[in-house]
Structures are given as C-alpha cells and as structure tokens.
Amino acid sequence: MNSLDQLHLDGTWNPILNIGSLSTEKALLSETIFTDSNRNLPIWKPNSNGFFTAKSGWEVSRQKIKKPAWASRIWFSNHVPRHALVSWKALKNGLSTMDNLPFLDPSVNRRCLLCNYGLESVNHLFFQCRYSKWIWQSLLGMLGHFRSPQPDLLQEELWLANSFKGSGQSATLAFLAFEASIYRIWVERNQRVFYKKSLPNSVLLSDLLSLIKTKIQGLKLTDLDTQSNRSIASNFGCVFCPSTISLQSCSWIRPPPGSFKINSDASLEDVGGGIGGAIRDSNGFLVSMFSINVEREDILALEILGVLTSLQQALQMGCGIIWLEVDSKSTADIINGLSTILAGASAALRKFSCSFLAFNDGASPTFGGKGIALQTFYPNENAHAKG
C-alpha cells in the first residue's frame, strides 16, 4: 500500500504504483479530468514538511473565513465543552430551528414549543421567548443587572462581553450562565419536539444553577474585592476569593520647574478601544485628566489620538512648556517625523505650533518597568530650553 505522497509525483498522479487493489487502480485511470472545454486539474499542496496529507488537501479545498470576535469568548479557558458547542452554533445561526428548515412540511407547526406564541428562531429562543426570557433575566439579576435582553443573540453576547471583562470569578460566572442557558434551553426545546416532555422554567433554572455551581466550585478563581463581586458570588452560592494585588514600584520623572508633563496612552481590545491622558505640573500635582472610549481598529492610531487630545487640553488650559511621555517608540517616531506611518499625524501635531526634539533611544528612563520615549516640545516656537 502506498501513501498519498507516493501517488502524487512532480505535480501529476502516478496510479501505476501498487495501490492495493485492481479496482481502485482502474478507477484512478478512468477518472475524467475534463469538463466541457475547461480542464479540471487535481490540486493538492504538501504541508510544511513536504508531505501530502488529508489535512493539506482539506486546507486547499476549504473556504477560510475570518474568525468572529466572539469566538475566543465562547471558547474561554473554563468553558463547558457541550455548552460552548451549542452556544457557538446558536451564535452562527446554525441550530436546526424551525426557520432554518426550508424543506419542512408546510403543515408542520412552526411555533415555538416553549411559549406557544412566536415563530421559532435562534433569536426568539435566546431570549425573546417568554419562557427563556424569564430564565435569562433571573440570571442577569443574580449578576447584578436588571434589564431586558437584546433582540439579537449576537448583541446580547456583545453586551455581556462589555459588562464582564477579564477572567475573574464574576466574568466566568457570567459566561458560564450565558452558555449553560443556551444549552439547557435548546435541550428543553428538543425534549418537547421529540419526546413530548416539558419542564417549568423555574425547574430548568434550578438545574442551571446546579450546573453552574458544580463547575465553578472546581475552579480556583479570584476577583477584585468589591461589593458587586461579593454579591454575585453569594447569589450563585459560591465562595468568594479576593485577589491579592501586587504593588509595583514605579517613579514619575519630574519635568523642569515651570513646565508641565503629559502622560498619554491607549488600549485596544476585541470590543473596542480607549485613550487616556494626565497632565501634571512640575511638582506632580494633577492639572487635568481624561479617559475616552473610541471605535478604532489600529492601536497606533489610538496612541496618536491620545497625544492629540492631551495636547488640546493642555493648550486650552494655557500650559507653557510641555514634556510628553509615551510608552511606544513607534508613536515617538511619528511625533518626531521619523516615521512615514500615519504620515498625516506629524502635520496634525504641528498645527499646535510645536517643535520637536529627537527621540533619545539610548537614554530612555524607565516607568513602571517599561521603556519610556521621552518627548520634549514647546507650544511656542520662540521658546527655548537647553537640550
């Protein structure tokens, strides 16, 4: 018996080799590779080691699409596999709900069997149906949120991701509850469709809480010691374990007397980004600060936006000589005109009538364990200071 890489040599199939049976050899020899005037060619690229495998063939034929932002949240580290699988299919609208069965006999009742009211669909089951809505709203209340679910399941998942970030106990409970709800509601739906069995939603909620509590008790999770996190743990019958915060020493380098210093930064996550900045005088007293949520997909653009916003605030407050600290060398190079990336940024910064000193890469001080790109510039071009 020969392997696939032996059957495919120099870009062509070699069926003359001993392939184990005469019938299979005849099938390969008689294979039609022409359709009308277009020629069909077998394409099979080897893997990185140069071998032809079933996986390498699949990689050629399959359609590759961008992974959705919610995928990593559904398959989080402490997920329950069967819960995550059903939730993933629900968010992809891949469950066999009545509206996803086009060949179903028209005489079949397409109404939701949980509430006997609306047409069964993913968005109806999760969580517009009166039966499932009550369950999810009860869990939301235990999570400290008293609200109605979004009309679309994807929107509800995004709201949950924005409300419970990180991997602490409360965030884990929130996503365990979300996925367990989808799983148990789908199981209940199937019980009614195929076995004509049903449970009251209050009983199903008790089953859900038992599933969640069993899972969370096997995890050694901590969270910030806040009243909200303590209440959530208590509502689910879990032991709350406060996290210990390790304090890291850092230093803030004073600007020269009579000048001001700006520290600006940006962050980017799957659900959005943010910028922030603080302005202090030479004694370290806070003059102004800001924090803004923004919708951008480029962290470098966010860094520059944070610098621009900080400058605007400083100039509006009449600050004189300004020193700027950023923790990104790429940002520093753009500010100094040393990088062509985001070419418009340097011009936008110079609208503030600023002149810039070069980035001092060799003598960067440290702040919080990170290298600092110390930028010095003057809002007034006639101002002068020794370098």
C-alpha positions, 0 to 999 in steps of 0.5 A: 500500500502506498501513501498519498505522497507516493501517488502524487509525483512532480505535480501529476498522479502516478496510479501505476504504483501498487495501490492495493487493489485492481479496482481502485487502480482502474478507477484512478485511470478512468477518472475524467479530468475534463469538463466541457472545454475547461480542464479540471486539474487535481490540486493538492499542496504538501504541508510544511514538511513536504508531505501530502496529507488529508489535512493539506488537501482539506486546507486547499479545498476549504473556504477560510473565513475570518474568525468572529470576535466572539469566538475566543469568548465562547471558547474561554479557558473554563468553558463547558465543552457541550455548552460552548458547542451549542452556544457557538452554533446558536451564535452562527445561526446554525441550530436546526430551528424551525426557520432554518428548515426550508424543506419542512412540511408546510403543515408542520407547526412552526411555533415555538414549543416553549411559549406557544406564541412566536415563530421559532428562531435562534433569536426568539429562543435566546431570549425573546421567548417568554419562557427563556426570557424569564430564565435569562433575566433571573440570571442577569439579576443574580449578576447584578443587572436588571434589564431586558435582553437584546433582540439579537443573540449576537448583541446580547453576547456583545453586551455581556462581553462589555459588562464582564471583562477579564477572567475573574470569578464574576466574568466566568460566572457570567459566561458560564450562565450565558452558555449553560442557558443556551444549552439547557434551553435548546435541550428543553426545546428538543425534549418537547419536539421529540419526546413530548416532555416539558419542564417549568422554567423555574425547574430548568433554572434550578438545574442551571444553577446546579450546573453552574455551581458544580463547575465553578466550585472546581475552579480556583478563581479570584476577583477584585474585592468589591461589593458587586463581586461579593454579591454575585458570588453569594447569589450563585452560592459560591465562595468568594476569593479576593485577589491579592494585588501586587504593588509595583514600584514605579517613579514619575520623572519630574519635568523642569520647574515651570513646565508641565508633563503629559502622560498619554496612552491607549488600549485596544481590545476585541470590543473596542478601544480607549485613550487616556491622558494626565497632565501634571505640573512640575511638582506632580500635582494633577492639572487635568485628566481624561479617559475616552472610549473610541471605535478604532481598529489600529492601536497606533492610531489610538496612541496618536489620538491620545497625544492629540487630545492631551495636547488640546487640553493642555493648550486650552488650559494655557500650559507653557512648556510641555514634556510628553511621555509615551510608552511606544517608540513607534508613536515617538517616531511619528511625533518626531517625523521619523516615521512615514506611518500615519504620515498625516499625524506629524502635520496634525501635531504641528498645527499646535505650533510645536517643535520637536526634539529627537527621540533619545533611544539610548537614554530612555528612563524607565516607568513602571518597568517599561521603556519610556520615549521621552518627548520634549516640545514647546507650544511656542516656537520662540521658546527655548530650553537647553537640550 
